[in-house]
Amino acid sequence: MTLLLEDKVAFVSGAGRGIGAAAARLFAREGARVLLAARTEEQLRAVTEDIRTHGGEADFVICDLADAASVRAAVDRVVSVYGRLDVAFNNGATITPPGESTERDFDRLYQVNLRGVWLAMRAQIAAIRATAGRGAIVNNSSIGSLRGNPALPAYGAMKRAVNSLTESAAISYGPENIRINAIAPGNTRTEMIETWESTSPGLVERLIANCPLRRQAAPEEIAEAAAWLLSDRSSFVTGTVLRVDGGAGS
Ligand SMILES: NC(=O)c1ccc[n+]([C@@H]2O[C@H](COP(=O)([O-])OP(=O)(O)OC[C@H]3O[C@@H](n4cnc5c(N)ncnc54)[C@H](OP(=O)(O)O)[C@@H]3O)[C@@H](O)[C@H]2O)c1
């Protein structure tokens, strides 16, 4: 049976830990050559070496999504290492303390979670056009983008804007057979949710109680949805924001 991402070259941001690391590992197991991007070299190196140990092909690049030149250089790097770009998972993002944001927090969320995704998509679309000619992009949004989000209002706003960018780009680039989708994960066991829990004790328990499947997701379960949307098996899906939330948004 053909692997889901056989012969594809994939770019994954935020690939040093959490959902991005799970995605990089999964994409490699599914046949992709993967370029991992984030800021923390030790984490990127560890995931890359683990992928290679298991027979996959991977490399990494240091990238700060808040820095436009760094984002462009990271996408250029995938083409210089692997000669092409087929698919990209724009997963890297940050969180700020819950409650009312400071101006500084708001600007940071804008730079990393929204402008970083926009910059990455622009560079990726140019790279796909110049090399593979067709492809797919998945942006990692959040279930918190789909309704009022009083705990994380600025985070929710940036993620909702990511949904809008996704839907618009799907219309713009669909005629070139570049599909653009987003996933909206619910409560997933990663450092991000642990950081939030540390300032809001009991958060994870409350989220689990509100989830029909009554549990957190493992990062791998979120990565599976991204892999499918990036693969040719979702060939008629574009412009969607797919909830991967155990039913919590129902
Ligand atoms: N966990 C959840 O429950 C949940 C729910 C809904 C949506 N999400 C979304 O899922 C995605 C992954 O989150 P996660 O839970 O896996 O979080 P995580 O464990 O904190 O991982 C975040 C990743 O993004 C990278 N990153 C953060 N700031 C960056 C920057 N300025 N430039 C480049 N990379 C940066 C981090 O690496 P460095 O710090 O080394 O740069 C890390 O690799 C995010 O988009 C998040 O909003 C998560």
PDBQT file of the ligand as one rigid body, heavy atoms in Angstrom, charges set to zero:
ROOT
HETATM    1  N1  LIG A 301      -1.928  21.799  22.845  1.00  0.00    +0.000 N 
HETATM    2  C1  LIG A 301      -3.187  22.142  22.614  1.00  0.00    +0.000 C 
HETATM    3  O1  LIG A 301      -4.102  21.809  23.388  1.00  0.00    +0.000 OA
HETATM    4  C2  LIG A 301      -3.545  22.926  21.368  1.00  0.00    +0.000 A 
HETATM    5  C3  LIG A 301      -4.903  23.139  21.117  1.00  0.00    +0.000 A 
HETATM    6  C4  LIG A 301      -5.259  23.868  19.982  1.00  0.00    +0.000 A 
HETATM    7  C5  LIG A 301      -4.285  24.320  19.110  1.00  0.00    +0.000 A 
HETATM    8  N2  LIG A 301      -2.969  24.091  19.393  1.00  0.00    +0.000 N 
HETATM    9  C6  LIG A 301      -2.001  24.584  18.409  1.00  0.00    +0.000 C 
HETATM   10  O2  LIG A 301      -1.127  23.538  18.057  1.00  0.00    +0.000 OA
HETATM   11  C7  LIG A 301       0.137  24.077  17.640  1.00  0.00    +0.000 C 
HETATM   12  C8  LIG A 301       1.273  23.355  18.339  1.00  0.00    +0.000 C 
HETATM   13  O3  LIG A 301       1.146  23.588  19.727  1.00  0.00    +0.000 OA
HETATM   14  P1  LIG A 301       1.696  22.571  20.830  1.00  0.00    +0.000 P 
HETATM   15  O4  LIG A 301       0.572  22.335  21.751  1.00  0.00    +0.000 OA
HETATM   16  O5  LIG A 301       2.409  21.447  20.203  1.00  0.00    +0.000 OA
HETATM   17  O6  LIG A 301       2.685  23.583  21.589  1.00  0.00    +0.000 OA
HETATM   18  P2  LIG A 301       4.200  23.442  22.093  1.00  0.00    +0.000 P 
HETATM   19  O7  LIG A 301       4.426  22.098  22.659  1.00  0.00    +0.000 OA
HETATM   20  O8  LIG A 301       4.414  24.635  22.942  1.00  0.00    +0.000 OA
HETATM   21  O9  LIG A 301       5.046  23.578  20.745  1.00  0.00    +0.000 OA
HETATM   22  C9  LIG A 301       5.065  24.785  20.033  1.00  0.00    +0.000 C 
HETATM   23  C10 LIG A 301       6.108  24.717  18.942  1.00  0.00    +0.000 C 
HETATM   24  O10 LIG A 301       6.109  25.981  18.253  1.00  0.00    +0.000 OA
HETATM   25  C11 LIG A 301       7.419  26.515  18.265  1.00  0.00    +0.000 C 
HETATM   26  N3  LIG A 301       7.431  27.957  18.336  1.00  0.00    +0.000 N 
HETATM   27  C12 LIG A 301       6.929  28.769  19.308  1.00  0.00    +0.000 A 
HETATM   28  N4  LIG A 301       7.230  30.052  19.043  1.00  0.00    +0.000 NA
HETATM   29  C13 LIG A 301       7.939  30.062  17.877  1.00  0.00    +0.000 A 
HETATM   30  C14 LIG A 301       8.554  31.071  17.101  1.00  0.00    +0.000 A 
HETATM   31  N5  LIG A 301       8.524  32.354  17.455  1.00  0.00    +0.000 N 
HETATM   32  N6  LIG A 301       9.200  30.713  15.971  1.00  0.00    +0.000 NA
HETATM   33  C15 LIG A 301       9.271  29.406  15.598  1.00  0.00    +0.000 A 
HETATM   34  N7  LIG A 301       8.708  28.415  16.278  1.00  0.00    +0.000 NA
HETATM   35  C16 LIG A 301       8.062  28.728  17.423  1.00  0.00    +0.000 A 
HETATM   36  C17 LIG A 301       8.063  25.909  19.512  1.00  0.00    +0.000 C 
HETATM   37  O11 LIG A 301       9.489  25.855  19.374  1.00  0.00    +0.000 OA
HETATM   38  P3  LIG A 301      10.514  26.957  19.935  1.00  0.00    +0.000 P 
HETATM   39  O12 LIG A 301       9.947  27.465  21.231  1.00  0.00    +0.000 OA
HETATM   40  O13 LIG A 301      11.764  26.189  20.056  1.00  0.00    +0.000 OA
HETATM   41  O14 LIG A 301      10.574  27.996  18.862  1.00  0.00    +0.000 OA
HETATM   42  C18 LIG A 301       7.490  24.501  19.492  1.00  0.00    +0.000 C 
HETATM   43  O15 LIG A 301       8.245  23.663  18.651  1.00  0.00    +0.000 OA
HETATM   44  C19 LIG A 301       0.038  25.575  17.918  1.00  0.00    +0.000 C 
HETATM   45  O16 LIG A 301      -0.327  26.250  16.726  1.00  0.00    +0.000 OA
HETATM   46  C20 LIG A 301      -1.074  25.667  18.922  1.00  0.00    +0.000 C 
HETATM   47  O17 LIG A 301      -1.676  26.953  18.921  1.00  0.00    +0.000 OA
HETATM   48  C21 LIG A 301      -2.576  23.407  20.490  1.00  0.00    +0.000 A 
ENDROOT
TORSDOF 0
